[in-house]
Amino acid sequence: MATDPAAGGEAIAAPAALRSRLERLGLRRNEDLVLHLPLRYEDETQLTTVAAAQPGVSVQLEVEVLDVAVQFRPRRQLLVRARDASGELWLRFLNFYGSQTRSLEGVRDDGRRLRVFGEVRSGFLGAEMVHPRLRPVDADAPLSSALTPVYPTTAGVGQASLRRLIARALASVPLNDTCSPAELFGGGSEIAAASVAAAEAKSAAEFTARLVPPAPTLWDFARAVTYLHAPPPDAPEESLQARTHPAWRRIKFDELLAQQLSLKRASLARRRIGAPLLAAPGELARALLAALPFPLTGAQRRVGAEIAADLARPYPMQRLLQGDVGSGKTIVAALAACQAIEAGYQAAFMAPTEILAEQHYLKLSAWLEPLGVSVAWLSGSQKKSQKRAAQAQAAAGAQLVVGTHALIQQDVDFARLGLAIVDEQHRFGVAQRLELRRKGDSPHQLMMSATPIPRTLAMSYYADLDVSTLDELPPGRTPVRTKLVSDSRRDEVIARLRDAVALGRQAYWVCPLIEESEKLQLQTAIETHALLAEELVGLRVGLVHGRLKAAEKAATMAAFAAGEIDVLVATTVIEVGVDVPNASLMVIEHAERFGLSQLHQLRGRVGRGAAESACVLLYQGPLSATARARLRVIHETADGFEIARHDLQLRGPGEFVGSRQSGTPLLRYADLETDVDLIELARDAAARLLASPSGQPAVERHLARWLGWREELLKA
């Protein structure tokens, strides 16, 4: 059998056209086929009679073919009249070939019987099956000895083909060669030398006593995967479907273990790379703190110390700084930049949008330039002359360079980059983060996120990062009251907005789209701006959205911050980084269309001053169940971590992780909500295997099985 070196295993033996289709399913090797597990099962281990078949339930019948006919009314169709001892059944085919008609006529003429599988329903002629699965059988043909698997598939790959390929792969791929319980959880030489069966036969107390932390005994991999591809007739359908069966638990554990091993190994590899030693006396940081009009919170001091210790180590820091809206991440990043600068290196600060990047630039330059720090600004919207000047500053050694994606352009060079700071890191892809890192000689990297990461997500998808959490808000932040208001009460909301402005306050009005969409029929920012300007005569109504030129956006935001605009109509460009303490009212149009994290971020734009603040969620009914759940969560809680946990439940890790690591394979089988114990068990097993020289062969075999060619994607 051919070997595919890039895939890390035996290539699937199949015609080129079929191999191409299989690749769409992520199937290149026989090992991939082994791990291509069923979505559900069909029971072909028993026969039902026509009379006993229940509507809506898939059953298997064995019938005699009485008549085969092609009819043309009301449309061309193939009708087969059949029967068993309990009654007649019609088989109806709306799409068929002449060969199928001839085959069924042959079954009738030869006196053979037909096994059909499908749902029996009441038709015009009586009981019928539409497009059943069928096969001719001889008298007393044996029934299937296992449940029939139904696999995820794609166009051009039938279930029968998949079953044949998977059965062949199960027979050819060694299944007992990776991660026995002894290899996973260690223990003395006695258990290490024992067979899997002997290890499982030991008492639960003796076996689990060796685990860190204690956990239930796992099935071995060969037993689990064989069972899932061909469960016995008496297999518990409920636990198989819910993926709580012991066989599924072993598979999910192995998947999580592969993820943990790969990410932790990438993290260990980074530690073997030399990085700038950014040890400094701390005078610049102390000078900054002395000049600030506010004290640091306890959380800021703790996290600042963690980052300072990382920067003084001889390998690259890879730390995620997470904190809720308004928790003060920027000052922590500024203190890290001070340490790099005082050590004689440059710091770069990259943000995903021009509005956010410019907010950071204005804040950081106001803090640091009075202390003698040179701060440069680089963005895509600058004139060529301004860009060239900023690039020259970076190349000449400007101590802090703030900007957008423009920082990673090919013609941007740094004299001595020691620290790369990436804000809202989930909005950048792997390639973009790598480009910034390549601007220096293995610089330290600090990534920031205002979207708190649920614990299970941090343990799995962020296992290669050190995570610091700002879990304390600065004093003086006023709680924001959140109100759910139907779109039919829009006039009341506008009146409330007018009252807020009369009291000297400002307001945001956020819309999800820039211009009219016939498909979604949403209120648009441009239309809303025109309507509000008409309704709020005498008030200054501004507009900002992503398609404005950068200079126009900056001018509008500056006017709003200066109090020259009363009401700012905006799209989600103001989601992060906008800090206007006088804004006390946030109205979110079509709130049902936004994600939980977005709603929480937008709500965080108000309540930044001393005035009582409110966030009005304008929704349009009828609401879907998911939209109703989102709005209920955002209405009932202001805790960013609780909101993030619900967001993970509603959206799943794919959307939540975003482009943070586009190479990270999303979990196919494990569930971050229900499999917390397995995540913890996999994390500890990975640490044990990687720490033990004797565990390395097991690590290699396990990663080859689960990731193969995909592991290259994780090395970013």
Disulfide bonds with the S-S distance in Angstrom:
none
